[in-house]
Amino acid sequence: MVPWGALVQIVEPHCPRAKTDRPPFAVETMLRGHYLRQWFGLSDPAME
């Protein structure tokens, strides 16, 4: 099991805030995507 809540609390203070009208992705969504990419060796197009 991955402690997503604890990881989000560590990363969230360092995430940029929205400076445009478009809201940013949720921190947990980005974090999960990053870990999936690392664990399975996926490229950028594969993650999309």
N, C-alpha and C positions, 0 to 999 in steps of 0.2 A: 504494500500500500504506500502511496505517496501522500505526504501531509500537505495537500495543496493549500489549505488555509494558512499554514505557517509560512510556506514559501511566498504566497501572495503578500503577506504582511512584511516580509523582508524586502521584496522587490518594489512594491507599490510606491514607497516614498521617492524612488529614483526614476519613476516613469514620468515622461513629459505630459503636461496638461494640453488640452485642445486649444489651439490658437486660431482655428478656422471654424466654419459652421458645421463641419463634419465631425461627429464625436469619435474619439479613438476606440479601438477594440478594448474589451475588458482585459484587465491584467491577467486573470486566470486563463482566459482563452489564448492569449499570446504565450503565456508560460507553458501551457499544455502543448501547444504547437511546437514550441522550441524543443521540448523534451522528446516529443514523438520524432521530430526530425533527427535528433541526435541518436536516439535509441535504435532507429531503423535505417539510418544512413540515407535519408531521403534528400533529394535535391529541391531547389526552390519550385520548379514546375511540378514536381511530384506532390509537394505540400499543397499547392493550389488546387 
